[in-house]
Amino acid sequence: VEAHSLFATTATWLYGLLLTGELLAFLTPTLIQKLQVPQVTTFLVFIQKILTHPALSKIITFLGLVAITITGLLGGVMVYGLTADPLAPLVLRILGIQY
């Protein structure tokens, strides 16, 4: 259960980072006009550029996909046992989870 929770939380944070980057890209022009604090707007633009960088976005997306896949596999193992997925014993061995 702890591993399932860990991978679910990881996937949530990874996809949350992607969403934050896209929201900043959408909202930054409006925020720059409304906020008259140059340090804040510079920081927001910096974070937005990092989170929307094409290579980093692809890496975060792939890691999120792996995390969500493992979350689903572990959830299936908890509910249906090892026979539901032929990859379950291999993934559990890689993760070091005793079954």
N, CA, C and O atoms as a GROMACS GRO file, in nm:
protein
  396
    1VAL      N    1   0.083  -0.118   0.000
    1VAL     CA    2   0.000   0.000   0.000
    1VAL      C    3   0.088   0.126   0.000
    1VAL      O    4   0.055   0.224  -0.066
    2GLU      N    5   0.199   0.122   0.074
    2GLU     CA    6   0.286   0.240   0.081
    2GLU      C    7   0.349   0.269  -0.055
    2GLU      O    8   0.359   0.385  -0.094
    3ALA      N    9   0.390   0.166  -0.127
    3ALA     CA   10   0.449   0.187  -0.260
    3ALA      C   11   0.345   0.242  -0.356
    3ALA      O   12   0.375   0.330  -0.436
    4HIS      N   13   0.224   0.189  -0.349
    4HIS     CA   14   0.115   0.238  -0.434
    4HIS      C   15   0.090   0.387  -0.406
    4HIS      O   16   0.075   0.465  -0.499
    5SER      N   17   0.087   0.424  -0.282
    5SER     CA   18   0.066   0.563  -0.243
    5SER      C   19   0.182   0.651  -0.289
    5SER      O   20   0.160   0.763  -0.336
    6LEU      N   21   0.304   0.602  -0.276
    6LEU     CA   22   0.422   0.677  -0.318
    6LEU      C   23   0.418   0.706  -0.469
    6LEU      O   24   0.441   0.819  -0.511
    7PHE      N   25   0.389   0.605  -0.549
    7PHE     CA   26   0.387   0.625  -0.694
    7PHE      C   27   0.269   0.713  -0.736
    7PHE      O   28   0.281   0.791  -0.831
    8ALA      N   29   0.156   0.703  -0.668
    8ALA     CA   30   0.042   0.789  -0.698
    8ALA      C   31   0.075   0.935  -0.665
    8ALA      O   32   0.043   1.025  -0.742
    9THR      N   33   0.139   0.957  -0.552
    9THR     CA   34   0.178   1.092  -0.513
    9THR      C   35   0.281   1.148  -0.609
    9THR      O   36   0.275   1.266  -0.646
   10THR      N   37   0.376   1.066  -0.649
   10THR     CA   38   0.478   1.108  -0.745
   10THR      C   39   0.415   1.149  -0.878
   10THR      O   40   0.450   1.253  -0.934
   11ALA      N   41   0.323   1.069  -0.927
   11ALA     CA   42   0.255   1.102  -1.054
   11ALA      C   43   0.178   1.232  -1.040
   11ALA      O   44   0.178   1.314  -1.132
   12THR      N   45   0.112   1.252  -0.927
   12THR     CA   46   0.037   1.374  -0.905
   12THR      C   47   0.128   1.496  -0.907
   12THR      O   48   0.095   1.597  -0.970
   13TRP      N   49   0.242   1.487  -0.840
   13TRP     CA   50   0.335   1.600  -0.837
   13TRP      C   51   0.395   1.627  -0.974
   13TRP      O   52   0.409   1.742  -1.014
   14LEU      N   53   0.430   1.521  -1.047
   14LEU     CA   54   0.489   1.541  -1.180
   14LEU      C   55   0.391   1.607  -1.275
   14LEU      O   56   0.426   1.703  -1.344
   15TYR      N   57   0.269   1.557  -1.279
   15TYR     CA   58   0.170   1.618  -1.367
   15TYR      C   59   0.127   1.756  -1.315
   15TYR      O   60   0.088   1.842  -1.394
   16GLY      N   61   0.134   1.777  -1.185
   16GLY     CA   62   0.109   1.910  -1.129
   16GLY      C   63   0.213   2.011  -1.174
   16GLY      O   64   0.180   2.127  -1.200
   17LEU      N   65   0.339   1.968  -1.184
   17LEU     CA   66   0.444   2.056  -1.236
   17LEU      C   67   0.416   2.096  -1.380
   17LEU      O   68   0.430   2.212  -1.418
   18LEU      N   69   0.375   1.998  -1.462
   18LEU     CA   70   0.342   2.029  -1.601
   18LEU      C   71   0.225   2.127  -1.609
   18LEU      O   72   0.227   2.220  -1.689
   19LEU      N   73   0.124   2.105  -1.526
   19LEU     CA   74   0.010   2.195  -1.525
   19LEU      C   75   0.050   2.335  -1.481
   19LEU      O   76   0.004   2.434  -1.537
   20THR      N   77   0.136   2.344  -1.382
   20THR     CA   78   0.184   2.474  -1.334
   20THR      C   79   0.256   2.549  -1.446
   20THR      O   80   0.235   2.670  -1.463
   21GLY      N   81   0.341   2.479  -1.520
   21GLY     CA   82   0.410   2.543  -1.632
   21GLY      C   83   0.314   2.595  -1.737
   21GLY      O   84   0.332   2.706  -1.788
   22GLU      N   85   0.213   2.516  -1.770
   22GLU     CA   86   0.116   2.560  -1.870
   22GLU      C   87   0.030   2.675  -1.819
   22GLU      O   88  -0.001   2.768  -1.894
   23LEU      N   89  -0.009   2.669  -1.692
   23LEU     CA   90  -0.086   2.780  -1.634
   23LEU      C   91  -0.005   2.909  -1.631
   23LEU      O   92  -0.058   3.017  -1.658
   24LEU      N   93   0.123   2.898  -1.597
   24LEU     CA   94   0.208   3.018  -1.596
   24LEU      C   95   0.224   3.074  -1.737
   24LEU      O   96   0.223   3.195  -1.756
   25ALA      N   97   0.238   2.986  -1.836
   25ALA     CA   98   0.249   3.033  -1.974
   25ALA      C   99   0.122   3.107  -2.016
   25ALA      O  100   0.129   3.203  -2.092
   26PHE      N  101   0.010   3.062  -1.968
   26PHE     CA  102  -0.119   3.124  -2.002
   26PHE      C  103  -0.141   3.254  -1.923
   26PHE      O  104  -0.193   3.352  -1.977
   27LEU      N  105  -0.102   3.253  -1.796
   27LEU     CA  106  -0.133   3.367  -1.709
   27LEU      C  107  -0.023   3.472  -1.698
   27LEU      O  108  -0.051   3.584  -1.655
   28THR      N  109   0.099   3.439  -1.736
   28THR     CA  110   0.210   3.531  -1.716
   28THR      C  111   0.189   3.666  -1.785
   28THR      O  112   0.215   3.769  -1.722
   29PRO      N  113   0.143   3.672  -1.910
   29PRO     CA  114   0.123   3.806  -1.969
   29PRO      C  115   0.026   3.893  -1.888
   29PRO      O  116   0.049   4.013  -1.873
   30THR      N  117  -0.080   3.834  -1.838
   30THR     CA  118  -0.176   3.910  -1.757
   30THR      C  119  -0.115   3.949  -1.624
   30THR      O  120  -0.134   4.062  -1.577
   31LEU      N  121  -0.041   3.857  -1.562
   31LEU     CA  122   0.020   3.886  -1.432
   31LEU      C  123   0.126   3.994  -1.443
   31LEU      O  124   0.141   4.076  -1.351
   32ILE      N  125   0.201   3.997  -1.552
   32ILE     CA  126   0.304   4.099  -1.569
   32ILE      C  127   0.241   4.237  -1.575
   32ILE      O  128   0.295   4.333  -1.520
   33GLN      N  129   0.128   4.247  -1.642
   33GLN     CA  130   0.060   4.376  -1.652
   33GLN      C  131   0.001   4.419  -1.517
   33GLN      O  132   0.005   4.537  -1.482
   34LYS      N  133  -0.054   4.323  -1.443
   34LYS     CA  134  -0.121   4.358  -1.317
   34LYS      C  135  -0.025   4.374  -1.200
   34LYS      O  136  -0.044   4.461  -1.115
   35LEU      N  137   0.079   4.291  -1.197
   35LEU     CA  138   0.177   4.301  -1.088
   35LEU      C  139   0.284   4.401  -1.130
   35LEU      O  140   0.340   4.392  -1.239
   36GLN      N  141   0.310   4.492  -1.046
   36GLN     CA  142   0.413   4.592  -1.074
   36GLN      C  143   0.539   4.564  -0.992
   36GLN      O  144   0.613   4.656  -0.957
   37VAL      N  145   0.562   4.436  -0.960
   37VAL     CA  146   0.680   4.396  -0.883
   37VAL      C  147   0.772   4.320  -0.978
   37VAL      O  148   0.746   4.203  -1.009
   38PRO      N  149   0.881   4.382  -1.024
   38PRO     CA  150   0.966   4.319  -1.124
   38PRO      C  151   1.029   4.187  -1.077
   38PRO      O  152   1.047   4.096  -1.158
   39GLN      N  153   1.062   4.176  -0.949
   39GLN     CA  154   1.124   4.053  -0.899
   39GLN      C  155   1.028   3.935  -0.911
   39GLN      O  156   1.068   3.825  -0.949
   40VAL      N  157   0.902   3.958  -0.880
   40VAL     CA  158   0.802   3.851  -0.887
   40VAL      C  159   0.778   3.809  -1.031
   40VAL      O  160   0.775   3.690  -1.061
   41THR      N  161   0.762   3.905  -1.118
   41THR     CA  162   0.737   3.871  -1.259
   41THR      C  163   0.857   3.803  -1.322
   41THR      O  164   0.841   3.711  -1.402
   42THR      N  165   0.978   3.846  -1.286
   42THR     CA  166   1.098   3.780  -1.337
   42THR      C  167   1.104   3.636  -1.289
   42THR      O  168   1.139   3.546  -1.366
   43PHE      N  169   1.071   3.614  -1.163
   43PHE     CA  170   1.070   3.478  -1.108
   43PHE      C  171   0.966   3.391  -1.178
   43PHE      O  172   0.994   3.276  -1.212
   44LEU      N  173   0.845   3.444  -1.198
   44LEU     CA  174   0.739   3.367  -1.264
   44LEU      C  175   0.777   3.331  -1.408
   44LEU      O  176   0.751   3.219  -1.453
   45VAL      N  177   0.837   3.424  -1.479
   45VAL     CA  178   0.880   3.396  -1.617
   45VAL      C  179   0.989   3.290  -1.616
   45VAL      O  180   0.990   3.201  -1.702
   46PHE      N  181   1.082   3.299  -1.521
   46PHE     CA  182   1.190   3.200  -1.510
   46PHE      C  183   1.134   3.060  -1.485
   46PHE      O  184   1.173   2.964  -1.553
   47ILE      N  185   1.043   3.047  -1.390
   47ILE     CA  186   0.981   2.918  -1.359
   47ILE      C  187   0.902   2.867  -1.479
   47ILE      O  188   0.907   2.748  -1.511
   48GLN      N  189   0.829   2.955  -1.544
   48GLN     CA  190   0.750   2.916  -1.661
   48GLN      C  191   0.839   2.864  -1.772
   48GLN      O  192   0.805   2.764  -1.836
   49LYS      N  193   0.952   2.928  -1.796
   49LYS     CA  194   1.042   2.884  -1.903
   49LYS      C  195   1.103   2.747  -1.870
   49LYS      O  196   1.121   2.664  -1.959
   50ILE      N  197   1.134   2.724  -1.744
   50ILE     CA  198   1.189   2.594  -1.705
   50ILE      C  199   1.085   2.485  -1.722
   50ILE      O  200   1.113   2.381  -1.782
   51LEU      N  201   0.965   2.508  -1.671
   51LEU     CA  202   0.862   2.404  -1.673
   51LEU      C  203   0.804   2.378  -1.812
   51LEU      O  204   0.746   2.272  -1.835
   52THR      N  205   0.819   2.473  -1.904
   52THR     CA  206   0.766   2.452  -2.039
   52THR      C  207   0.876   2.420  -2.140
   52THR      O  208   0.850   2.412  -2.260
   53HIS      N  209   0.999   2.401  -2.093
   53HIS     CA  210   1.108   2.362  -2.183
   53HIS      C  211   1.072   2.227  -2.245
   53HIS      O  212   1.037   2.133  -2.173
   54PRO      N  213   1.081   2.215  -2.377
   54PRO     CA  214   1.034   2.091  -2.444
   54PRO      C  215   1.100   1.963  -2.393
   54PRO      O  216   1.031   1.863  -2.371
   55ALA      N  217   1.230   1.964  -2.373
   55ALA     CA  218   1.298   1.842  -2.329
   55ALA      C  219   1.256   1.805  -2.186
   55ALA      O  220   1.229   1.688  -2.157
   56LEU      N  221   1.253   1.904  -2.099
   56LEU     CA  222   1.215   1.877  -1.959
   56LEU      C  223   1.069   1.832  -1.951
   56LEU      O  224   1.036   1.744  -1.871
   57SER      N  225   0.983   1.892  -2.032
   57SER     CA  226   0.842   1.852  -2.032
   57SER      C  227   0.827   1.706  -2.073
   57SER      O  228   0.747   1.633  -2.015
   58LYS      N  229   0.903   1.665  -2.172
   58LYS     CA  230   0.895   1.526  -2.217
   58LYS      C  231   0.946   1.429  -2.111
   58LYS      O  232   0.890   1.321  -2.092
   59ILE      N  233   1.052   1.467  -2.042
   59ILE     CA  234   1.107   1.382  -1.935
   59ILE      C  235   1.006   1.371  -1.821
   59ILE      O  236   0.980   1.261  -1.771
   60ILE      N  237   0.948   1.483  -1.780
   60ILE     CA  238   0.849   1.482  -1.672
   60ILE      C  239   0.728   1.400  -1.712
   60ILE      O  240   0.674   1.324  -1.632
   61THR      N  241   0.684   1.414  -1.838
   61THR     CA  242   0.569   1.338  -1.887
   61THR      C  243   0.598   1.189  -1.885
   61THR      O  244   0.513   1.111  -1.843
   62PHE      N  245   0.716   1.150  -1.930
   62PHE     CA  246   0.751   1.008  -1.930
   62PHE      C  247   0.758   0.953  -1.789
   62PHE      O  248   0.707   0.844  -1.762
   63LEU      N  249   0.820   1.027  -1.697
   63LEU     CA  250   0.828   0.981  -1.559
   63LEU      C  251   0.689   0.971  -1.496
   63LEU      O  252   0.662   0.879  -1.418
   64GLY      N  253   0.602   1.065  -1.529
   64GLY     CA  254   0.464   1.058  -1.481
   64GLY      C  255   0.392   0.936  -1.535
   64GLY      O  256   0.316   0.871  -1.462
   65LEU      N  257   0.415   0.905  -1.662
   65LEU     CA  258   0.354   0.785  -1.722
   65LEU      C  259   0.402   0.659  -1.652
   65LEU      O  260   0.323   0.569  -1.623
   66VAL      N  261   0.531   0.652  -1.624
   66VAL     CA  262   0.586   0.535  -1.553
   66VAL      C  263   0.523   0.526  -1.414
   66VAL      O  264   0.483   0.418  -1.371
   67ALA      N  265   0.516   0.639  -1.344
   67ALA     CA  266   0.459   0.639  -1.209
   67ALA      C  267   0.313   0.597  -1.209
   67ALA      O  268   0.271   0.521  -1.123
   68ILE      N  269   0.236   0.646  -1.305
   68ILE     CA  270   0.093   0.612  -1.308
   68ILE      C  271   0.074   0.466  -1.348
   68ILE      O  272  -0.019   0.401  -1.301
   69THR      N  273   0.161   0.415  -1.434
   69THR     CA  274   0.152   0.275  -1.475
   69THR      C  275   0.182   0.183  -1.357
   69THR      O  276   0.112   0.085  -1.334
   70ILE      N  277   0.287   0.216  -1.282
   70ILE     CA  278   0.322   0.134  -1.165
   70ILE      C  279   0.214   0.146  -1.058
   70ILE      O  280   0.184   0.048  -0.990
   71THR      N  281   0.155   0.265  -1.044
   71THR     CA  282   0.045   0.282  -0.948
   71THR      C  283  -0.071   0.189  -0.984
   71THR      O  284  -0.126   0.121  -0.897
   72GLY      N  285  -0.107   0.185  -1.111
   72GLY     CA  286  -0.215   0.097  -1.155
   72GLY      C  287  -0.181  -0.049  -1.135
   72GLY      O  288  -0.266  -0.127  -1.092
   73LEU      N  289  -0.057  -0.087  -1.165
   73LEU     CA  290  -0.015  -0.226  -1.146
   73LEU      C  291  -0.023  -0.265  -0.999
   73LEU      O  292  -0.073  -0.373  -0.966
   74LEU      N  293   0.027  -0.178  -0.912
   74LEU     CA  294   0.024  -0.210  -0.769
   74LEU      C  295  -0.119  -0.213  -0.716
   74LEU      O  296  -0.151  -0.295  -0.629
   75GLY      N  297  -0.205  -0.126  -0.767
   75GLY     CA  298  -0.345  -0.131  -0.728
   75GLY      C  299  -0.411  -0.260  -0.772
   75GLY      O  300  -0.489  -0.320  -0.698
   76GLY      N  301  -0.378  -0.305  -0.894
   76GLY     CA  302  -0.430  -0.432  -0.943
   76GLY      C  303  -0.382  -0.549  -0.860
   76GLY      O  304  -0.458  -0.643  -0.835
   77VAL      N  305  -0.257  -0.546  -0.818
   77VAL     CA  306  -0.202  -0.653  -0.734
   77VAL      C  307  -0.272  -0.655  -0.599
   77VAL      O  308  -0.301  -0.762  -0.546
   78MET      N  309  -0.300  -0.537  -0.543
   78MET     CA  310  -0.369  -0.532  -0.414
   78MET      C  311  -0.511  -0.589  -0.424
   78MET      O  312  -0.558  -0.656  -0.332
   79VAL      N  313  -0.578  -0.562  -0.534
   79VAL     CA  314  -0.717  -0.604  -0.546
   79VAL      C  315  -0.729  -0.746  -0.600
   79VAL      O  316  -0.805  -0.827  -0.546
   80TYR      N  317  -0.655  -0.778  -0.706
   80TYR     CA  318  -0.674  -0.906  -0.775
   80TYR      C  319  -0.564  -1.008  -0.753
   80TYR      O  320  -0.578  -1.124  -0.792
   81GLY      N  321  -0.454  -0.969  -0.691
   81GLY     CA  322  -0.345  -1.061  -0.668
   81GLY      C  323  -0.246  -1.060  -0.783
   81GLY      O  324  -0.254  -0.978  -0.874
   82LEU      N  325  -0.154  -1.153  -0.777
   82LEU     CA  326  -0.046  -1.157  -0.876
   82LEU      C  327  -0.089  -1.210  -1.012
   82LEU      O  328  -0.018  -1.189  -1.111
   83THR      N  329  -0.201  -1.277  -1.019
   83THR     CA  330  -0.240  -1.340  -1.145
   83THR      C  331  -0.308  -1.243  -1.241
   83THR      O  332  -0.329  -1.278  -1.357
   84ALA      N  333  -0.343  -1.125  -1.198
   84ALA     CA  334  -0.414  -1.030  -1.284
   84ALA      C  335  -0.324  -0.972  -1.392
   84ALA      O  336  -0.371  -0.942  -1.502
   85ASP      N  337  -0.197  -0.955  -1.364
   85ASP     CA  338  -0.105  -0.893  -1.458
   85ASP      C  339   0.021  -0.978  -1.469
   85ASP      O  340   0.084  -1.006  -1.367
   86PRO      N  341   0.058  -1.021  -1.589
   86PRO     CA  342   0.177  -1.106  -1.602
   86PRO      C  343   0.307  -1.033  -1.567
   86PRO      O  344   0.407  -1.098  -1.538
   87LEU      N  345   0.306  -0.900  -1.570
   87LEU     CA  346   0.427  -0.825  -1.535
   87LEU      C  347   0.440  -0.799  -1.385
   87LEU      O  348   0.544  -0.752  -1.339
   88ALA      N  349   0.337  -0.830  -1.309
   88ALA     CA  350   0.336  -0.797  -1.166
   88ALA      C  351   0.454  -0.859  -1.090
   88ALA      O  352   0.522  -0.787  -1.017
   89PRO      N  353   0.481  -0.989  -1.104
   89PRO     CA  354   0.595  -1.044  -1.029
   89PRO      C  355   0.728  -0.978  -1.064
   89PRO      O  356   0.811  -0.955  -0.976
   90LEU      N  357   0.749  -0.947  -1.192
   90LEU     CA  358   0.873  -0.882  -1.234
   90LEU      C  359   0.886  -0.743  -1.173
   90LEU      O  360   0.991  -0.708  -1.120
   91VAL      N  361   0.780  -0.663  -1.181
   91VAL     CA  362   0.784  -0.527  -1.127
   91VAL      C  363   0.801  -0.530  -0.976
   91VAL      O  364   0.876  -0.449  -0.920
   92LEU      N  365   0.733  -0.621  -0.909
   92LEU     CA  366   0.747  -0.632  -0.763
   92LEU      C  367   0.889  -0.670  -0.724
   92LEU      O  368   0.943  -0.621  -0.625
   93ARG      N  369   0.950  -0.758  -0.802
   93ARG     CA  370   1.089  -0.795  -0.776
   93ARG      C  371   1.182  -0.677  -0.796
   93ARG      O  372   1.273  -0.655  -0.716
   94ILE      N  373   1.161  -0.599  -0.903
   94ILE     CA  374   1.244  -0.481  -0.929
   94ILE      C  375   1.230  -0.379  -0.816
   94ILE      O  376   1.328  -0.318  -0.774
   95LEU      N  377   1.108  -0.362  -0.767
   95LEU     CA  378   1.084  -0.266  -0.659
   95LEU      C  379   1.125  -0.320  -0.522
   95LEU      O  380   1.128  -0.246  -0.424
   96GLY      N  381   1.155  -0.448  -0.515
   96GLY     CA  382   1.195  -0.507  -0.388
   96GLY      C  383   1.079  -0.531  -0.293
   96GLY      O  384   1.097  -0.530  -0.171
   97ILE      N  385   0.962  -0.553  -0.349
   97ILE     CA  386   0.844  -0.577  -0.267
   97ILE      C  387   0.822  -0.728  -0.254
   97ILE      O  388   0.813  -0.798  -0.355
   98GLN      N  389   0.814  -0.776  -0.130
   98GLN     CA  390   0.791  -0.917  -0.105
   98GLN      C  391   0.646  -0.952  -0.128
   98GLN      O  392   0.556  -0.877  -0.088
   99TYR      N  393   0.621  -1.064  -0.191
   99TYR     CA  394   0.484  -1.109  -0.214
   99TYR      C  395   0.466  -1.252  -0.177
   99TYR      O  396   0.356  -1.306  -0.190
   0.00000   0.00000   0.00000
